Amino acid sequence: MMERKKWGELSGRTRTLLVVLGVVEVALAAAALFDLRRRPAALVKGPKWVWSAVSFVDIVGPLSYFAFGRRRAAVD
């Protein structure tokens, strides 16, 4: 098994990649939570509190909410 490296032992490129991925993860979670907050419950598949909790699960949670948790509004 690989030995875990400390932050200072990582290359500059790897550190940049980790920071960018972290920012993307936080931005996706914030966008999912914001969308849940403003979207009516009728346009969410399942309870909003469940999707709120799922949004905190790494990057997979917010992506699954955007892919599977929203209903489309009826077009008049």
Backbone as CSV, one residue per row, in Angstrom:
resi,resn,N_x,N_y,N_z,CA_x,CA_y,CA_z,C_x,C_y,C_z
1,MET,0.836,-1.175,0.000,0.000,0.000,0.000,0.886,1.245,0.000
2,MET,0.434,2.277,-0.700,1.231,3.500,-0.796,1.227,4.255,0.521
3,GLU,2.333,4.864,0.787,2.451,5.686,1.984,1.832,7.054,1.707
4,ARG,1.077,7.573,2.663,0.448,8.879,2.495,1.498,9.972,2.568
5,LYS,1.393,10.918,1.643,2.326,12.028,1.623,1.730,13.207,2.367
6,LYS,2.588,14.004,2.939,2.157,15.238,3.582,2.034,16.318,2.505
7,TRP,1.296,17.378,2.847,1.038,18.458,1.899,2.333,18.995,1.293
8,GLY,3.343,19.223,2.100,4.609,19.771,1.624,5.376,18.836,0.713
9,GLU,5.085,17.557,0.764,5.769,16.578,-0.069,5.135,16.433,-1.457
10,LEU,3.953,16.996,-1.629,3.272,16.914,-2.917,3.876,17.912,-3.905
11,SER,3.790,17.586,-5.179,4.288,18.511,-6.190,3.340,19.706,-6.288
12,GLY,3.819,20.789,-6.843,2.995,21.976,-7.010,1.778,21.705,-7.869
13,ARG,1.940,20.895,-8.878,0.834,20.545,-9.768,-0.250,19.758,-9.021
14,THR,0.165,18.826,-8.187,-0.787,18.025,-7.418,-1.526,18.891,-6.405
15,ARG,-0.804,19.787,-5.739,-1.454,20.684,-4.776,-2.474,21.576,-5.473
16,THR,-2.129,22.097,-6.640,-3.059,22.946,-7.394,-4.306,22.155,-7.781
17,LEU,-4.117,20.931,-8.255,-5.236,20.086,-8.633,-6.155,19.821,-7.436
18,LEU,-5.584,19.535,-6.281,-6.387,19.281,-5.081,-7.177,20.521,-4.653
19,VAL,-6.562,21.683,-4.748,-7.257,22.921,-4.388,-8.401,23.189,-5.366
20,VAL,-8.150,23.010,-6.643,-9.189,23.237,-7.656,-10.349,22.271,-7.439
21,LEU,-10.041,20.991,-7.211,-11.105,20.012,-6.964,-11.894,20.346,-5.700
22,GLY,-11.225,20.832,-4.684,-11.910,21.246,-3.461,-12.848,22.412,-3.703
23,VAL,-12.397,23.378,-4.483,-13.235,24.539,-4.803,-14.450,24.101,-5.624
24,VAL,-14.238,23.200,-6.581,-15.346,22.700,-7.394,-16.352,21.957,-6.519
25,GLU,-15.872,21.147,-5.598,-16.749,20.396,-4.703,-17.592,21.331,-3.839
26,VAL,-16.973,22.341,-3.268,-17.701,23.304,-2.429,-18.698,24.099,-3.267
27,ALA,-18.306,24.500,-4.474,-19.204,25.258,-5.345,-20.418,24.426,-5.751
28,LEU,-20.214,23.159,-6.073,-21.335,22.285,-6.433,-22.282,22.091,-5.247
29,ALA,-21.720,21.892,-4.058,-22.563,21.723,-2.867,-23.359,22.994,-2.595
30,ALA,-22.723,24.141,-2.710,-23.421,25.411,-2.487,-24.518,25.613,-3.523
31,ALA,-24.243,25.285,-4.771,-25.252,25.440,-5.821,-26.437,24.507,-5.586
32,ALA,-26.163,23.275,-5.172,-27.248,22.327,-4.892,-28.089,22.810,-3.717
33,LEU,-27.448,23.276,-2.661,-28.188,23.758,-1.497,-28.985,25.016,-1.828
34,PHE,-28.427,25.901,-2.621,-29.137,27.112,-3.034,-30.354,26.748,-3.879
35,ASP,-30.165,25.811,-4.818,-31.270,25.385,-5.662,-32.367,24.724,-4.830
36,LEU,-31.982,23.899,-3.871,-32.962,23.270,-2.989,-33.737,24.306,-2.183
37,ARG,-33.057,25.327,-1.768,-33.692,26.360,-0.945,-34.766,27.118,-1.728
38,ARG,-34.517,27.401,-2.988,-35.458,28.213,-3.760,-36.473,27.380,-4.540
39,ARG,-36.208,26.105,-4.765,-37.092,25.251,-5.565,-38.264,24.765,-4.709
40,PRO,-39.501,24.881,-5.227,-40.664,24.367,-4.495,-40.555,22.851,-4.289
41,ALA,-41.096,22.373,-3.187,-41.013,20.944,-2.864,-41.642,20.074,-3.950
42,ALA,-42.631,20.595,-4.646,-43.278,19.828,-5.709,-42.335,19.556,-6.886
43,LEU,-41.284,20.350,-6.994,-40.328,20.169,-8.093,-39.066,19.419,-7.663
44,VAL,-39.126,18.788,-6.482,-38.000,17.990,-5.991,-38.479,16.554,-5.834
45,LYS,-37.713,15.612,-6.345,-38.059,14.196,-6.224,-37.609,13.709,-4.848
46,GLY,-38.544,13.544,-3.956,-38.233,13.098,-2.602,-38.177,14.272,-1.647
47,PRO,-37.944,13.973,-0.364,-37.893,15.040,0.645,-36.667,15.952,0.445
48,LYS,-36.891,17.238,0.604,-35.805,18.205,0.432,-34.692,17.986,1.457
49,TRP,-35.063,17.583,2.699,-34.043,17.401,3.738,-33.090,16.261,3.373
50,VAL,-33.604,15.244,2.679,-32.737,14.131,2.266,-31.728,14.619,1.230
51,TRP,-32.203,15.388,0.255,-31.294,15.915,-0.769,-30.306,16.897,-0.166
52,SER,-30.731,17.633,0.855,-29.791,18.539,1.535,-28.661,17.744,2.171
53,ALA,-29.012,16.650,2.826,-27.990,15.805,3.458,-27.094,15.156,2.407
54,VAL,-27.692,14.676,1.319,-26.922,14.029,0.249,-25.947,15.020,-0.385
55,SER,-26.306,16.291,-0.405,-25.443,17.306,-1.019,-24.093,17.447,-0.328
56,PHE,-23.989,16.944,0.894,-22.730,17.028,1.627,-21.832,15.812,1.406
57,VAL,-22.252,14.867,0.561,-21.475,13.652,0.322,-20.544,13.883,-0.865
58,ASP,-19.329,14.252,-0.550,-18.297,14.482,-1.559,-18.839,15.226,-2.779
59,ILE,-18.330,14.869,-3.933,-18.777,15.513,-5.161,-19.969,14.758,-5.763
60,VAL,-20.156,13.518,-5.330,-21.216,12.663,-5.856,-22.601,13.156,-5.434
61,GLY,-22.737,13.668,-4.218,-24.030,14.115,-3.709,-24.659,15.224,-4.536
62,PRO,-23.962,16.348,-4.700,-24.544,17.414,-5.517,-24.799,16.999,-6.966
63,LEU,-23.897,16.223,-7.541,-24.103,15.769,-8.916,-25.334,14.872,-9.026
64,SER,-25.553,14.009,-8.028,-26.734,13.150,-8.072,-28.006,13.965,-7.892
65,TYR,-27.951,15.021,-7.070,-29.125,15.878,-6.933,-29.467,16.530,-8.269
66,PHE,-28.481,17.103,-8.934,-28.740,17.761,-10.215,-29.182,16.757,-11.284
67,ALA,-28.702,15.525,-11.229,-29.054,14.529,-12.237,-30.401,13.852,-11.955
68,PHE,-30.699,13.569,-10.676,-31.862,12.748,-10.352,-32.867,13.395,-9.406
69,GLY,-32.524,14.460,-8.727,-33.368,14.974,-7.668,-34.336,16.071,-8.057
70,ARG,-34.229,16.599,-9.262,-35.084,17.727,-9.647,-36.107,17.295,-10.687
71,ARG,-37.298,17.861,-10.546,-38.334,17.674,-11.562,-38.337,18.921,-12.451
72,ARG,-38.727,18.743,-13.663,-38.833,19.872,-14.580,-40.162,20.566,-14.351
73,ALA,-40.139,21.891,-14.408,-41.370,22.661,-14.269,-42.224,22.477,-15.517
74,ALA,-43.527,22.448,-15.331,-44.439,22.303,-16.461,-44.378,23.546,-17.334
75,VAL,-44.304,23.360,-18.629,-44.260,24.474,-19.580,-45.686,24.782,-20.014
76,ASP,-46.079,26.042,-19.905,-47.445,26.432,-20.283,-47.590,26.627,-21.754
